[in-house]
Amino acid sequence: MDILALLGVILAISAIIYLTTKNLHVVLAAPLASLVVILTNQMDILDSLLGKEQSYMVGLTGFLINNFAIFLLGSILASYMEKSGASQSIAQAILKLVGKDKPFSVLLAITIVASILTYGGVSIFVVIFTLLPLSRPLFKELNINWELFPIPVFLGASTYTLTALPATPSIQNAIPTKVLGTSLTAAPVLGILASLTMLVFGLCYMSYALKKSLKKGETYMETGDSESDISESNQQLPSLFVSCLPLLGLLATIFVFSKMPNILVVGLTISILLSALLFKPFLPNQKEVLNAGTTASIIPAFATSSTVAFGAVLTASTGFSLIQAAIRSIPGSPLISLSLSTALLSGILGSASGAIGIVSANFLPSYLEMGIQPELLHRVTVIASAALTVVPQSGVMITFHNLSKLSMKRALKHSFIIVNGGHILALIVILLAAHFLY
């Protein structure tokens, strides 16, 4: 029975990876993989899928209820930033400041743009859409290997601004606050240490990869590249100051009122109102902006909720209980087992937010009972959630490679090293630091 249960967990994980890499949407792949867990672990089918406790639907709806407002408001803000040209204005200003005559300067500029946008609450999907039309001409002009494009994008958008910087408004940083009663600035010293670790590691790797590429004589090359891929726009853009105000308003609200419940929802609302007012001259039809943002929020919210739902079924299985017991038996600090459990779920689901959703609902209460400080649990969980998040079945990675016309084989290694490697190093640093600070 135990062997079959364990094999069922492994088979289910393999199934969701296989199905998503074959372009079956995770909203469909997740319940199919859940069925594999249910059947091999001899669980009640209807109760596991539709029951009122720790079922697939409870996991899905519970995550949606707690987090859909953040997905919705974040997507609307992103729509305002994109449609008004504010994102492009910020990007152009930074590129002008850093310069575009040296390859490393260009990569650094893209990193800075991605960092500012994501720290201002703009989603990774909008960051990708924003940077693609700006980066392609620059890579072509300097003849930089297009395969390096994931490095600055994910260094800026999916490392320190995703999980570590105090007050970062990412969904990953917001989820634990519901269970732990913490704020977005939880464990700021650990967050800063982790951020510095990921930034230094990322910049060193970016420099190494660029020098290696130039030494090998690699040039710009993009499968299916055409001039139509590069979007040029004559749209009048808002000034840099006006473009930054909604993002500054969001961050200021989070910092000043960090202890307020649901502060991210409040901050996003204020930022959207500022955007509607400031960007009005650049947006002839704000209904379209609102509709686009609302529509764009639905699929990511349901996709993430589906991975959480799959995780809810998985964590209720006998097979996963055996794995969890083995992890918890590891000697040393309980934070080690928490980190490994969170990272494992992240790799299984291909979603940092999905992993945090499961850990917050199922694991964190027991760690709180051990007397571990909530702020410490918050930061460790969030950083651990991205330690294995770059995997082929990740929705972000599938979207990125489709848009950039880079195959998984060509570019996944850079994303894997930058995001997963950076977070693993940062996790080691904060676990060591926590021993002295907490």
N, C-alpha and C positions, 0 to 999 in steps of 0.2 A: 504493500500500500504506500509506504513512505517513498520507495524508489519510483513508483508510478507518479506520485504527486510531484516529486522533484523533476522528473522528466517532463511532466506536463507544464510546469513553470518555464522550463528551458524551451520547450516546443512553442509555447505561447509567445514568449519573447521573440523567438526566431520568426514566428508567423507575422507578428506586427511589423518587424523590421523588413521582412520579405515583401509583404503586401504594400507597405508605404513606398518602398523603393521601386516597386512596379507601378507606381502612380495611382494606387487605390487610396482614396482620401481616408485620413485617419478616423473621420466620423463613422465610416463603415468598417475600417480595419480593426478598430478598437473592440467593438462588440463581437466580431468574429474571433479575435484572439482571446477574448474573455470566455467564449464558449469552450475553447480548448482547455483553459484552466478549470472551468466548471466540470467538464466531463471527466478529465483525468484525475481530478481531486474528489470525485464523487459527491459534488455539491448539488443541492436542489436547484434545478435550472430556473424555474420561475421566481423563486425566492431570491436567488443570486442576481437575477437581472432586474426584477421589478419589485422586490421586497422593500419594506419600510426601514430596514436597518442594514447598513454596510452592503448595499446592493449597487449594481451598475447605475441605476437611475438616481439613487440617493447621492452617489458620488458626483454624478454629472450636474444634477440640479443644485446640490449644496455649493459646489464651486461657483456656479453661475449666479446664485443668489448673493453670494458674498463679494463677487468680483466683477459682475457685468457692468456696473456703473463706471468702474475704472477703465474697462475696455472701451466702453461707449464714449466717455468724455475724452479719453486719450486719443481715440481715433478722430473725433471731431476737431480737437486741437490740431492734430497732425494734418487734417484736411485743410484747415485755415492756413497753416504754415506753408503747405505745398501750393495750394491754389492761388494764394496771394503773391507768391514769389518770395516770401520772407526767407524760406530755407535757402533759396538760390542766392539771395542778397547776402546772407551770412557767409555762405560758402565762397562767393566771389571776393568778399572783403578779406577773408583770411588768406585765400590764395594770393591776393595782391600783396598782403603784408609779408607772407613767407617767401613769395617768389616762386617762379616755375622754371627756372633755368637749370636747376640741379635735380637729378632724380630723387635723392633722399629728401630734399626740400618738398617736392611734390607729394611724396608718400606721407611725410610729416604733416603737411597741410591737410590732406584728406583725413588723417587721424584726428587732427584738431577739430575739423568740421564735424565729423561723426561724433566726437566726444561732446561738443557743445549742444548739438541737436538732441542727442539721447539724454544728456543731463538736464535738458530743458523739457523733457517729457515726450519728445517725438519718437514714434515707434521705429523699430529696426527696419520694418518694411518700407516706411517712408524715407528713412535714411538711405536705403539701397536705391530707391527710385530717384532720390535727389542727387546722389553721388555718381550714378552711372553716366548720365549725359555730360557731367562736368569732367569726369575722370578719363573717359575714352579719348577725347581729343588730346589731353595732356600726355597720356601714355603713348599715343601715336606720335605726338610731336617730339618727345624725347626718346622714342623707340624703346620704351621699357616693356619687358615681358608682361603681357596681360595676366599671366598666371599669378603674379604677385599682388594683384588687386585685392584679394580677400584679406591680406595682412593689415593694411591700414584701416579698412572698413571694420573688421571685427575687433581690432585692437581698440579703436575708438568707441565702438558701439556695443561690444559684448564682453567687456572685461570689467574694468573698475567702475564705469558708469552704469553697469548692469547690476552689480551686486555689492560693491564695497564703499563707494564714496558716500559720506554722510548726507542724508536728505535726498539721495537719488530717487526720483519718482517712478522708478520701474515697477511693474506689477510684481516682480520677484521680491522686491524690498517691501512691498505693501502687504503681501499675503500673511506673513507671520504676525503682523500687528493685531490681526483679528483674534488670534488665539492667545498670544503672549501679553497683550496689552502694552506693547512697546511702541516706540515712535520710529519714524523713518531715519532718525539720526542715531539709532541704537548702537552702542559700543563704538563711538566715533574714533577712538584711538586705534582700535583694531581695524576699523574700516580704512583709516588713512594708511596704516602699515600695509594692509593688503593691496590698496590702490598703488602705492609706490612700488611694491614688489611686481605687480602685473605690468605697470608702466615701464619700469626699467627692463624687465625681461622681454617685453614686447618690442621695445625700441632696439634692444640688442639683437633680437632675432630678425627684425626688419632690416637692420643694417647688414647682418650676416647674409640673409637671403638675397638682398640686392647685390652685394659685392660678388657673391657666388654666381648669380645670374649674369652680371656684366663680364666677369672673368671667363665664363663659358661662351660668351658672344651671343647670348640669347637676345632675341628682338621681339617687338610687339607682334603678336599673332593671336587672332581670335577666330575660332571656328564660326563660320556663318556670318562674319562681320560684313557690314555694308554701311554705306553712308546713311541709310534710312534708320539705322539703329541709334544714330546720334541725334538727339532732339535739340534743335536750336529754337530759341524763342526770342521774339522782340518785345515781349511783355514789359511794360513799365514796372519796375520793382520798387518796393518801399525802401526807405533809407535803412542803413544798418541799425541806427538807434531805434527806429520804430519797429523793425523786425525783431529786435531783441527784447522789447518791453514785455510782451506776453510771457516769454520764458523767464525773464527776471521776476515778473510778478508771481509766477508759480513757485520759483525757488524761495523768494522772500516770504511768501505765505507759509511754506513748509518749515522754514527755519524759525520764523517768529512764533508760529502757533504749533510747534512740533508735538505738543502734548494733547492737542485737540483730537477727539475721535474723528475718524474718517477725514483727516486733514487733506489727503491727496484728492479726494472728491471735491472738497471746498476749493483747494488750490487750482485744480483743473477748471472748475466752473468760473473762477475769477479770471483765469487766463483766457478762457473762451470768450468771455464778455469783453475783455480788453481787445482781443483779436477782432471781434465783430465790429467794434468801434474804430480801431486804428486802421484796419485793413479795408474798411468800407469803400474808399476811392479805388481800390484795386480789384474789387469783387462786385461785378455788376449784378450778380444773382446769388445772394447768400443762402437761399433755399437749396440750391444745388450743392453748395459746400456742406451744409448740414446733412442733406440726404446722402452725399457721398461718404461722409465720415460715419454716419449711422450704419449704412450698408456694409462698409469696410470692417466694422467692428464685429459683425455677427459671426463670420466664418472663423476668425482667430479665437473668439471666445468659445465657440462650440468645439473647435479642434482641441484647444487646451483642456476644456471640460471633459472631452471624450478620453483624453489620455489619463486624466485624474480618475475617471470612472473605471477605466481598465485597471488602474492601480488599486482602486478600492476592492475590486474582485480579487486581484492578485494577492493583496495583503491579507485577505480573509481566508486564503487557501492554506491547506496543511503544508504544501510544499514551500511556500514562502515563509511560513512560521519556522520551519526547520532552518532555512537560510538565515533568517533574522536571529534565531537562537545562537547559531554559530558565530554570527557577527558580534552579538552582545557578549559572547564568552571571551572575546579578545581581551587580554589583560591590559590594564592601564586606565586612563581617563575615560569616562562615559562619552566624552565628546568625540573620541575616536570612532566608537561604534555608530554614533549619530552621523558623523561625517561619511563613513563608509556606506551606511544605509541610504543616505540622501543621494550620494554620488551614484550608487548602484541604480536607484530608481530613475535618476536623471538619464543615465545611459540607456535604460530599458525603454523609457518613454520618448527620449529625444526632446525633452522639454524641461527646462529648469523650473518654470512656473508650475508645471504639472507635478514635478517631484516635490516641490515645496507644499503644494496643496495637500498631497497625501501625507507627507511627514507632519504637517501642522495638525491635521485632523486625527492622525493615528498614533504618532510617536511622541510629539512634544509634550503632551500632558504628563506622560510617565517620567520624562526627564525633568520637568518642573517639580514633580514630587520628590525627586532626588535632592532638591535644594539648589540646583544650578540656577544662576541668575538669568532672568528672561532676556536681558540685553545680549548676554553672551550666547545663549541659544539662538537668538535671532540672527546674529551676524555669522555664526558658524554654519547654520543651516543654509542661509542665502548663498554664501560663498561656495559651500560644498555642492549646492544644487547645479552649479555650472562646471563642475570638475570633469564631467563626462558627457556634457550636453551636446557637443558637436559629434553627431553620428549620422549615418546615411538617411535614417528615417525621420530626422528632424524636419518639421515643416519649413522652418527658416532656411535651412540648407538647401532643400529642394527648390524653394522659391528663388533663392540667390543664384543657384547654378543655372536655372532656367533663364533668368533675366540676363545674367552676365555671359551666357553662352560658354561657360566653363564646365567641363565634365567633372564628375566627382573624382575621377582618377587624377586629373590635372591639378585641382585646387583644394581638395578636402584636406590634404596634409597640412597646408598652411593654416587653415582655420582651426584644425584639430590642435596644432601646436600652440597657436596664439591663445585660444580660449581655454582649452582643457589644460594644457601645460601651465599657463599662467595661473589658473585657479588652483591647481594642485600645489604649486609653489606657495601661493598666497595662503592656502589652507594650512600648510606646514608652518609658515611664519606665525600665523595668528594662534595656532594651537600652542606653539612654544611660548608666545607672548602672553597668552591667557593664563599660563601656569604661574606667571609672576604678577599679573595685573588683577587677577580675580581669585 
